[in-house]
Amino acid sequence: MNPASRANPPAAAREARPDTAAHAGEPQSPATVLSPWTPTGATLFWLGFLTLFLELLLIRYLAGTIWNLGYFPNTVLLSAFLGMGVGFAFHHLVRDSWSPKVFFAGFAGAVGLILFVTWKHPIVPGFDVWHYNLDGDLYFSFVPFEVDDLNYVFFSLCFVLVIAVFACISQRTAKVFRLFAPLNAYTLDILGSCAGIVTFMIVSALWLPAWVWFALFTAVFLLAMPAGRNARLATLALAAVALGVMYREDRVFMRDPASKNPLQTLWSPYQKIEYVEEPPPPSFAGRLRRRIFVNGLDHQEMLDRIDRTFYEVPHLHRQQSGLPPYRRVLVIGAGSGNDVVAALKHGAEHVDAVEIDPVIAELGRRHNPYLAYRDPRVRVVVDDGRAFMTQADGPYDLIVFALTDSLVKVSSLTQLRLENYLFTRESVERAHALLSPGGDLVFYNFYRLPFVAEKIQKLVEHATGEPPKILVQERDFYMVCGTKTSPPAPNRAASIWAPNMPTDDWPFLYLEQRGVPGLYLKAMAGVLILVTALLAALHWSTRRLERFRQPGLLAIKTAFVLMGVAFLLLEAKSIIQFSLLFGATWFNNSLIFLAVLLSVLAANWTVQWLRPQKTVPLFFALLIAAALASYVIPLHALLHISSGVLRFVAGAALTLSPIYFANLVFSSMFREQTVPEHIFGWNLLGATLGGVLEYLSMATGYNALSLVVAAAYTLVFVLLWASRRRAAHVSLKTPTPKT
């Protein structure tokens, strides 16, 4: 066990003011290493909770308030990582006497950010059109007004504020962090993060509004705040302003703030959802319009007349072909129920309606004028469509891939949209296998650009062996139908496949060609230059300080940067792979995120009982072997395991074992550091680089990220070896003092 964990706490006065000795530019080592079981240890726990909870809060709230930001939640995440890295790495530039004031400024900045986005409602630049083709990456986008040039400034200012908020909070965390033995500090921080994510899971599950999230954030901020009556009163005053604005925002229709129509606003685990009933325009012949908006964008409408709409087309085509009605129907992306209504109208005896967003499904149950979701012939399943098909038995006479174009990503760590795993070769093959002989697969949407519809047609042709029928083609709207023939059509897969067709390893339907779009490459280069400049400035500003004169320290710091890069790639890869195995639901993604943090804790506790000098080479060997194993054994191969339990065990072994071994390496190195809070800052800045390197998956696929991870950790091992040789060489040259 680490001896520091048994250290006696100092006097109560020291505990209350743990960091009053240092001056800007020369951080001082604490006179006594604190035990984690002290009030200061509780403070570090709450700071970890605060940081993780705020990160999740802003990712959700900003995506619901800034138009089209749901496509780019990683910008919030990378800004948060950058701010945390700056706060930890540069905390020595903040005098200890000023640290509480800077910490409070972080809260004031969070309030200012909320007021700013509520007032200006900026949009992602370029997304004020029907669709946005970003160098071959297609986005479905639209806002109902023209955007002026100032929007670019407003949009950029949002992320400057995010960086500043996390930097202000994290400098305080760093000053408390350094009072403990490195592993004890890291453990307290991760325990707080675990509590933060569990709390946000509860918030999401209960569909609590955003003002409740901020109220919880305020409470935790007060628990982490240094003593001071005036600061607490100021915090409560600012919180009241923010809560009032957020409460009102949940009751204002984003699309038309002057609207007087009845409005219901709900925050689902994925997005902000608004339901409104509006008087119809003249063309609707007096019918009520029941509309659903997602993150402020027009998403879907519940129709009270299905006849003569495209929802009926597959059923009418079946009737015109002289075939009996579809008896068993599966609707993927059932939304609020229009496809289900059409199936029931045309004789379906059983309909499985799969919708991933529980709020949209509930709105359909409550407000659909046909009451389709209350019909005994209908089973509503709130789940990911791909996960449902993996477990389903079938057979179905009709499987409809409905309007599944989401406006959000699976996770802020990845480039995948919520529906991407529905439109891969393996997914369409599975849907084809669930059809009864003579059954139909139907895909439809406003695909915006022809290449998306062409990919869909190729996927269907690959699965069925025959070119699909085009039931409807009007401008950018396509309805594609493939039939399961009996006997099966000849397999012509090799002749129709192309490198840009989506697979489970490269699931990018909306990317025209394999490769990283040029604008993303420019953004990656910009982040790389910025982070490199920050690291260079940090190294230059600290190299003359006494605490930073450890031989080989630059190699060690570089190794921690690389570990940050590799670990974020590991985390992103694990979330993606579990999304494939068990569904891209918010609950599954939250669980795997929590499992990653628990793996970190397990590694910390393991290292406490081991001698890292002798075991680190073994940890590296196990880590690289585990990373390469996940490359040799693609995770989608586990979909063939019928038992959910066995599939989970195998998937966890392939995805979590590299994370566990990576943290064994990290913890073994971290426990030896003399400036752990600064080293942790270097690691966080490395994680920022890992976030942008995840874009490489758009060219290589996700499986190849294992090779990047293995290469990074190999380089870490080389740097460690070099730093130890440097330290040993300096030690031999240092004369032994005479006694």
Secondary structure, DSSP 8 states (H G I E B T S, - for coil): --GGGG-----HHHHHS---S-BTTB----SS-B-SSSHHHHHHHHHHHHHHHHHHHHHHHHHHHSBTGGG-HHHHHHHHHHHHHHHHHTGGGS-TTTHHHHHHHHHHHHHHHHHHHHHH--B-TT-SSSEEEETTEEEE---SS---THHHHHHHHHHHHHHHHHHHHHHHHHHHHTTB-HHHHHHHHHHHHHHHHHHHHHHHHTT--HHHHHHHHHHHHHHHS-S-HHHHHHHHHHHHHHHHHHHHHTTS-SS-TT--S-EEEEE-SS-EEEEEEE---GGGTT--EEEEEETTEEEEEE-S--TTSGGGHHHHHHHHTT----SEEEEET-TTSHHHHHHHHTT-SEEEEEES-HHHHHHHHHH-TT-GGGSTTEEEEES-HHHHHHH----EEEEEE-S---SSBS-TTSS-BTTGGGSSHHHHHHHHHTEEEEEEEEEEEE-SSHHHHHHHHHHHHHHHSS--EEEEEETTEEEEEEE--SS-----HHHH--TTS--SSS--TTBSSSS--HHHHHHHHHHHHHHHHHHHHHHHHHTTSGGG--TTHHHHHHHHHHHHHHHHHHHHHHHHHHHHHH-S-HHHHHHHHHHHHHHHHHHHHHHHTS-HHHHHHHHHHHHHHHHHHHHHS-GGGGGG---HHHHHHHHHHHHHHHHHHHHHHHHHHHTT-SSHHHHHHHHHHHHHHHHHHGGGHHHH-STTHHHHHHHHHHHHHHHHHHHHHHHHHHHHHS-----
